């Protein structure tokens, strides 16, 4: 049976006017854009050979951004640039609290660890990848072979295109693989950030909620060497001149208008089975919610009466809180719409279809997938604890990275884990050293103690023997003593010492006799076993998921959009409200009036006095919505988005910038697993609020001039 899994998007069973779909950018030419109300052709949106809108869209700091001037000015979210703002802040110059404005290029500050990627070219390399694994049956060896061939393709392409970055992404499991070539810029600088009370107005209370009044935006700039080539930070560098940049539509957008979004959505799981969803719902997400909330409570308490600590923990807490609330929303959404039951019902119908049509190839696929997740459940908590031991506390995470680096750097480049390949190693070192900036010994030790407390409670057959041996887990007091003594002796909190460790061999690292490095050396066998277990599990699931998608497609007689995977996508919708509950309708545009109504004078609703005065005086200039008759702040729309779409430009039918995506409504946190026009809504900052703040609140009219706004 020949089944097409990538393409022919026009054959979907839903109407072209339905909004579900994060369309791969290479497939948009199969959409009837004119019928959708979009006034651009597919080539005007994305073209490998001609200048297009897509030359203005970037991936930055795990988010999306866009060029909005010919001088490399980038618009993205405040929360995406949060770490950069925090890193240049101190108690004396608290730019996080007070905001930051660079009035000249010389005043712009380096955003350490940030890079910019622009999609240049996309190529189908499926056949080459599949040929490399054609005769390999063992799941672990198959995974290794896929990893090796994709690395080989990337290496070849980067040698062929000096200065570019390449990546191979799996679009459908075990079926389709696409090569992406990126322009890669390494010198990024902070240009503007609003005060935190604006950029984070509402804080975690309003996070994932509508109505929203958050000015979640920041301006950054990309730089290159004087000859135009990508370069690390240098005072000699000059602003990057993009092939294309977005035109700002200062008149904004109104209810009912067609909009579309370009960006880099993270990961969705809509094509997974009920066994996967049940595992997420019953095990992984509840564990993460509890663990992240515990850390949030700890860090909040430790920083409560200490300004330095509070600033140090701010980015850390923000990241934890964002994920924790997102997962709570997903758990609620799965329950609310009965998604698990929906998937089970669909699977039962597909099984009947398989039996009636004697499709023996697919007969046991679902059973085999269920068995894998049944086995996974038995060791899930153990696996998560072992993972978080090397991730959550800072110094053990640093030690884990150093041990891996020493081992991996002894191998041939293509045999290494990706983080330690030559092309990525410098970035890995940078990120590791940046993490030390937020190190706090007391917080680190308490987080470690809590993880070990959980490890001590594991069933006997799941115990991690190395941890029990190192920390004497049966005696809490002795465990604390072991940790305290190790933190007193270790040198891993010293960035200069850590830099030297990245160049050491395994024997040289072992000879340091650093207690935390010794912990990771003792756990080496456990981590290696875990890696192989995951490779085997993923290898089996990749084959089975491919087969299940074939069966599902044969049953539905339709094609699918591949799940989001961090690659460049397009989605479209309307500016429209929704009814999340009985007798409740939420309109799609919020205004300055909402800021005045929410203002309490205390965080997270503490609005700056200058902004309050402007709002009360109704000094909005030209930035007034015709339909609501006042200053618009937030917009709501039915575009299909997920994590990674933060910072995506919201564009009108002519491809002009009308807003900045930054969130989803609470009901839409479930988007990773399912989408529905009834409740899936995304949230953005109205461009008129951004322009209003730049001009009247911050006096940054030079930036409006750079954007071409009069």
CORNOR-V433278 format. One record per backbone hydrogen bond with DSSP energy under -0.5 kcal/mol. CO is the residue of the C=O (numbers start at 1). NH is the residue of the N-H. E is the energy in kcal/mol with one decimal. If there is no record, write none. Layout:
BEGIN
co = [CO:CO]
nh = [NH:NH]
e = [E:E]
END
This chain:
BEGIN
co = [1:8:9:15:21:23:24:25:27:28:31:32:33:33:34:37:41:42:44:45:52:53:54:56:58:58:59:60:63:65:66:67:69:72:73:73:74:74:75:76:77:81:82:83:84:86:93:93:94:95:96:97:100:101:104:105:109:110:111:115:116:117:118:121:123:123:125:126:127:128:129:130:131:133:135:138:139:140:141:142:143:144:145:146:147:148:149:150:151:152:153:154:155:156:157:161:163:165:167:167:169:169:172:172:176:176:177:177:178:179:180:181:181:182:183:185:186:187:188:189:190:191:192:193:195:195:196:198:198:200:202:202:203:206:208:214:215:217:218:219:219:220:221:222:223:224:225:229:234:238:240:247:248:249:254:257:258:259:260:261:262:263:265:266:269:273:274:275:276:277:278:279:279:280:283:284:285:286:287:288:289:290:291:292:293:294:295:296:297:298:299:300:301:303:306:307:308:309:310:311:313:314:315:316:317:318:319:320:321:322:323:324:325:326:327:328:329:330:331:332:333:334:334:335:338:339:340:341:342:343:344:345:346:347:348:349:350:351:352:353:354:355:358:359:360:362:362:364:365:366:367:368:369:370:371:372:373:374:375:375:376:376:377:379:380:381:382:383:384:385:386:387:388:388:388:393:394:395:396:397:398:399:400:401:402:403:404:405:407:408:412:412:413:417:418:421:421:422:424:425:426:427:428:429:430:431:432:433:434:435:436:440:441:442:443:444:445:446:447:448:449:450:451:452:453:454:455:459:459:460:463:464:464:465:466:467:468:468:472:475:476:477:478:479:480:481:482:483:484:485:486:491:493:494:495:496:497:498:499:500:501:505:506:507:508:509:510:514:515:516:517:518:519:521:523:524:525:526:527:528:529:530:531:532:533:534:535:536:537:538:539:540:541:542:543:544:545:546:547:548:549:550:551:552:553:553:560:564:568:569:570:571:573:574:574:575:578:578:581:584:585:586:588:590:591:591:592:593:594:595:602:604:605:605:605:608:609:610:611:612:613:614:614:615:618:620:622:625:630:631:633:634:635:636:637:639:642:643:644:645:646:648:649:649:650:650:651:652:653:656:657:658:659:660:661:663:665:666:667:668:669:670:670:672:676:676:679:681:682:683:683:684:685:686:686:687:688:689:690:691:692:692:693:693:694:700:700:701:702:703:704:704:705:707:708]
nh = [3:11:12:18:23:570:27:28:30:31:33:36:37:38:37:39:45:46:53:54:55:56:57:67:60:65:117:63:60:58:75:246:72:222:68:69:76:220:66:218:81:85:86:87:88:89:90:95:98:99:196:197:193:103:107:108:190:112:114:61:185:59:183:181:125:179:129:130:131:132:133:133:134:136:137:142:143:144:145:146:147:148:149:150:151:152:153:154:155:156:157:158:159:160:161:164:184:182:169:180:171:178:175:176:171:172:125:126:169:123:167:120:121:165:118:116:188:223:111:221:109:102:219:100:198:199:200:201:215:203:205:206:207:209:666:216:217:194:76:191:192:74:189:240:187:238:228:225:237:224:242:657:250:252:257:575:653:573:651:571:649:569:566:566:272:277:278:279:280:281:282:283:284:285:287:288:289:290:291:292:293:294:295:296:297:298:299:300:301:302:303:304:304:306:310:311:312:313:314:315:317:318:319:320:321:322:323:324:325:326:327:328:329:330:331:332:333:334:335:336:337:338:339:338:342:343:344:345:346:347:348:349:350:351:352:353:354:355:356:357:359:358:360:362:363:365:366:368:369:370:371:372:373:374:375:376:377:378:378:379:379:380:380:383:384:385:386:387:388:389:390:390:391:392:393:397:398:399:400:401:402:403:404:405:406:407:408:409:410:411:415:416:416:420:421:424:425:426:428:429:430:431:432:433:434:435:436:437:437:438:439:444:445:446:447:448:449:450:451:452:453:454:455:456:457:457:458:462:463:463:465:467:468:469:470:471:472:473:475:479:480:481:482:483:484:485:486:487:488:489:490:494:495:498:499:500:501:502:502:503:504:509:510:511:512:512:513:518:519:520:521:522:523:524:527:528:529:530:531:532:533:534:535:536:537:538:539:540:541:542:543:544:545:546:547:548:549:550:551:552:553:554:555:556:557:558:7:268:25:263:23:261:259:576:638:256:580:586:584:581:587:578:636:633:594:595:596:597:598:599:605:202:600:601:607:612:613:614:615:616:617:618:619:618:620:623:624:629:625:592:686:590:684:576:682:641:645:266:264:648:64:661:262:651:658:659:260:655:39:652:249:687:650:685:647:683:668:669:670:671:672:673:674:269:679:680:681:665:637:662:663:635:660:689:690:691:692:693:694:695:696:697:697:698:700:703:704:705:706:707:708:709:708:248:710]
e = [-0.6:-1.7:-1.5:-1.6:-0.9:-2.0:-2.2:-0.8:-2.0:-1.8:-1.6:-1.6:-0.6:-2.6:-1.2:-0.5:-1.2:-2.9:-2.8:-1.7:-1.5:-2.1:-1.4:-2.9:-0.5:-2.4:-2.0:-2.2:-2.1:-2.7:-2.5:-2.9:-1.0:-1.8:-2.7:-0.5:-0.5:-2.6:-1.4:-2.8:-1.4:-2.3:-2.8:-2.4:-1.1:-1.3:-1.4:-1.7:-2.8:-2.0:-1.2:-0.6:-2.7:-0.7:-0.8:-1.2:-3.8:-0.9:-1.9:-0.8:-2.9:-2.4:-2.5:-2.6:-0.6:-3.7:-2.0:-3.0:-2.4:-1.1:-0.6:-0.8:-0.7:-1.6:-0.6:-2.5:-2.2:-2.3:-2.2:-2.3:-2.4:-2.3:-2.6:-2.1:-1.8:-2.2:-2.3:-2.2:-2.6:-2.5:-2.3:-2.4:-1.8:-2.0:-2.1:-2.2:-0.7:-3.8:-0.5:-3.1:-0.6:-2.6:-2.4:-1.6:-2.5:-0.9:-2.4:-0.6:-2.8:-2.4:-1.8:-3.4:-1.4:-2.8:-2.1:-2.5:-0.7:-2.9:-3.2:-2.3:-1.5:-2.3:-2.3:-2.9:-2.1:-2.8:-2.3:-1.3:-2.5:-3.0:-0.8:-2.0:-1.0:-1.7:-0.7:-1.4:-2.1:-0.7:-2.3:-2.6:-2.2:-3.8:-2.6:-2.9:-0.7:-3.0:-2.9:-2.9:-1.4:-2.9:-0.8:-2.7:-1.1:-2.4:-2.1:-2.1:-0.5:-2.8:-2.9:-2.2:-0.5:-2.9:-2.0:-1.1:-1.2:-2.1:-3.0:-1.8:-2.4:-2.8:-2.7:-2.2:-1.5:-2.3:-1.9:-2.5:-2.7:-2.2:-2.6:-3.0:-2.1:-2.0:-1.8:-2.5:-2.6:-2.1:-2.8:-2.5:-2.0:-2.5:-1.8:-0.5:-0.8:-1.2:-2.7:-2.2:-2.2:-2.7:-0.9:-0.5:-3.1:-2.3:-2.2:-2.1:-3.1:-2.2:-1.7:-2.6:-2.4:-1.8:-2.7:-2.0:-2.3:-2.1:-2.7:-2.3:-2.7:-2.8:-1.7:-3.0:-2.3:-0.6:-1.6:-0.6:-2.2:-2.5:-2.2:-2.5:-2.3:-2.5:-2.1:-1.8:-2.2:-2.4:-1.9:-2.2:-2.6:-2.3:-2.9:-1.8:-2.5:-1.1:-1.6:-1.8:-0.9:-1.0:-0.5:-2.3:-2.2:-2.5:-2.1:-1.8:-2.0:-2.1:-2.2:-2.3:-2.0:-0.8:-0.7:-0.7:-1.0:-0.9:-0.5:-2.5:-2.5:-2.6:-2.3:-2.2:-2.9:-1.9:-0.9:-0.8:-1.4:-2.6:-0.6:-1.5:-2.3:-2.7:-2.5:-2.1:-2.4:-2.3:-2.3:-2.7:-2.4:-1.9:-3.4:-2.5:-1.1:-1.7:-1.6:-0.7:-1.2:-2.1:-1.3:-1.6:-2.0:-0.5:-2.1:-2.2:-2.2:-2.6:-2.1:-2.4:-2.3:-1.7:-1.0:-0.6:-1.1:-1.4:-1.8:-2.8:-2.4:-2.3:-2.4:-2.2:-2.5:-2.0:-2.1:-2.3:-2.1:-1.9:-2.3:-2.3:-0.8:-0.6:-1.3:-2.0:-0.6:-0.9:-0.9:-0.6:-1.9:-2.2:-2.5:-2.5:-1.1:-0.5:-2.4:-2.3:-2.3:-1.8:-2.5:-2.2:-2.7:-2.5:-2.0:-2.5:-1.5:-1.5:-2.4:-1.8:-0.7:-2.3:-2.2:-1.4:-1.5:-1.2:-0.6:-1.2:-1.6:-2.5:-2.4:-2.1:-0.7:-0.9:-1.5:-2.7:-1.7:-1.7:-2.1:-2.3:-1.4:-1.1:-2.5:-2.3:-2.4:-2.3:-2.3:-2.0:-2.3:-2.3:-2.1:-2.5:-2.5:-3.0:-2.5:-2.3:-2.6:-2.5:-1.5:-2.2:-3.2:-1.7:-1.8:-2.5:-2.3:-1.7:-2.2:-2.8:-2.5:-2.3:-2.0:-2.7:-2.1:-0.9:-0.5:-1.4:-1.7:-2.0:-2.5:-3.2:-2.4:-1.0:-1.9:-3.0:-0.6:-3.0:-2.0:-0.6:-0.6:-1.4:-1.9:-3.0:-1.4:-0.7:-1.7:-2.2:-2.0:-1.9:-2.3:-2.9:-2.6:-1.5:-0.9:-2.2:-2.5:-2.0:-2.5:-2.7:-2.2:-0.5:-2.2:-0.6:-1.6:-2.0:-1.4:-1.6:-2.7:-1.7:-2.6:-2.0:-2.4:-0.9:-2.9:-0.9:-2.3:-6.1:-0.7:-2.6:-3.2:-2.7:-0.8:-0.6:-3.0:-1.4:-2.2:-2.5:-2.2:-2.4:-2.4:-2.3:-2.8:-2.4:-2.9:-3.0:-1.7:-1.4:-0.6:-2.1:-0.8:-2.6:-2.1:-4.2:-1.1:-2.9:-1.0:-2.5:-2.0:-3.0:-1.8:-2.4:-1.8:-1.0:-1.5:-2.6:-2.2:-2.4:-2.3:-2.5:-2.6:-1.0:-0.6:-2.6:-3.5:-1.5:-1.0:-2.4:-1.7:-1.7:-0.7:-2.8:-0.9:-0.5:-0.5]
END
